[in-house]
Structures are given as structure tokens and as C-alpha cells.
Amino acid sequence: MVVIGLMHFDVPYTARFALSEASLESFARTVAARGGPESDSQWVGLYPLTSIERIEGGARFLVSHTGFLDQYGFAWIPQGAPPPSDEYQAYEQPCSPR
């Protein structure tokens, strides 16, 4: 019952993101300022990232092994989410802005 409760309330995701948030934001700021890293795949915080790229107004990257048909990741866009495109359909905000 405990495991079901934890999964229902997304506790593992929330904890993993909370532990990685500062590292992810620092990495995103670097990518947004300078472009992608030398490798297109690396660990940041507790996430194995791939498809690391600078985008207008920020940076985005996918998390490895997140889905069979769809892949998921993070975007750091301080001004807010851009309109949907053919490649990326939706952005969700995991936590409230500071």
C-alpha cells in the first residue's frame, strides 16, 4: 500500500526533481548562454540527459529512456513556454516559478 501511495502522489519524481533542480537549472543556464556541451549525452543531477540544445529564450533536453513512442525531458525558458511546434507539442511546469 505504501508503494502504491507513493506512486499515486508522484513522490519518486518529485524527490528526484527536487534533488536535481539546482544542477539542472545551472546546466540549462550554461547551455542557453554558450550552446550545447561537447557531448550530446551526459548526467546532470539524477537524470541522464540527451538531445541537449539551446533554444530561443533558454535550453531544453530529453531524459534518456523515458518512453517508447514519446520522449520526455525538461526545458528551461524563463519567459514562459513557447507556442507548440511540430516537434514539441506541450510544455508543463513541474513547479511554481520563483
C-alpha positions in Angstrom: 0.0 0.0 0.0 2.8 2.4 0.8 4.4 1.9 -2.7 1.1 2.4 -4.4 0.5 5.6 -2.3 4.0 7.0 -3.2 3.5 6.3 -6.9 0.0 7.8 -6.9 1.3 11.0 -5.5 4.4 11.1 -7.7 6.7 11.1 -4.7 9.7 9.5 -6.6 9.5 12.0 -9.4 9.1 15.0 -7.1 12.0 13.9 -4.9 14.3 13.2 -7.9 13.5 16.6 -9.4 13.9 18.4 -6.1 17.3 16.8 -5.6 18.4 17.7 -9.2 16.7 21.1 -9.7 19.7 23.3 -8.9 22.0 21.2 -11.1 19.5 21.2 -14.0 19.0 25.0 -13.8 22.7 25.7 -13.7 23.3 23.4 -16.6 20.4 24.9 -18.6 21.8 28.5 -17.9 25.2 27.3 -19.3 23.6 25.7 -22.4 21.4 28.8 -23.0 24.5 31.1 -22.8 27.1 29.1 -24.7 25.2 26.4 -26.6 25.3 22.6 -26.0 28.1 20.7 -24.3 30.8 18.8 -26.2 28.8 15.5 -25.7 25.2 15.3 -26.6 24.6 12.9 -23.7 25.5 13.3 -20.0 24.3 13.0 -16.4 23.0 16.2 -14.7 21.8 15.7 -11.2 19.9 12.4 -11.1 19.0 12.5 -14.8 20.7 11.0 -17.9 20.2 13.7 -20.5 20.3 13.6 -24.3 19.4 15.9 -27.2 20.8 18.9 -25.3 20.2 22.1 -27.2 19.9 25.9 -26.9 16.6 27.2 -27.9 15.3 30.7 -28.3 15.0 32.1 -24.7 16.5 29.1 -23.0 17.5 25.4 -23.3 15.9 22.0 -23.5 17.0 18.4 -23.2 15.4 15.0 -23.2 15.8 12.4 -20.4 17.1 9.1 -21.7 14.9 6.0 -21.7 11.7 7.9 -20.8 9.3 6.4 -23.3 8.9 4.1 -26.2 7.0 6.3 -28.6 7.2 9.7 -26.9 10.3 11.0 -25.1 10.1 13.4 -22.2 12.5 16.0 -20.9 13.0 19.4 -19.5 13.0 22.9 -20.9 14.3 26.0 -19.1 12.6 29.1 -20.5 12.5 31.9 -18.0 10.0 34.0 -20.1 7.4 31.1 -20.3 6.6 28.3 -22.6 6.7 29.0 -26.4 3.7 28.0 -28.6 3.6 24.3 -29.6 5.6 23.3 -32.6 5.6 20.2 -34.8 8.5 18.7 -32.9 7.4 19.6 -29.3 3.7 19.6 -28.6 3.4 20.6 -24.9 5.3 22.1 -22.0 4.2 21.6 -18.5 5.6 23.5 -15.5 6.7 21.0 -12.8 6.8 23.5 -10.0 5.9 27.1 -9.4 8.3 29.8 -10.6 10.5 31.5 -8.0 
